[in-house]
Amino acid sequence: MAENIEHKPKAVQIGADLLSDQARPAVANDILDDRALAQLLGVTTRTIRLWRDRRKLPFLRLTPRVVRFRWSDVQRWMDAARTVIS
């Protein structure tokens, strides 16, 4: 039995409407791992790890080896980092 599933975009175009509702991940509680966040932002997982290690990106450390990202925190981080060119 096939279900009608609405697909969300898998990558967000940097410099475009980063915070649109269509860009929101379809995950429970908006919690993402490195791979899912990298895919949404259009960067590599290595870039996500570098930003996390340099404390440029908000993250949740669940255990010493398990790190997750809350999409709402990432959105606020992107808003704060946004530069308006006029």
ABEGO torsion letter per residue (X at the ends): XBBBBBBBBABBBBGBBAABAAABBBBBGGBBBAAAAAAAAGBBAAAAAAAAAAGABBBBBABAABBBBBAAAAAAAAAAABBBBX
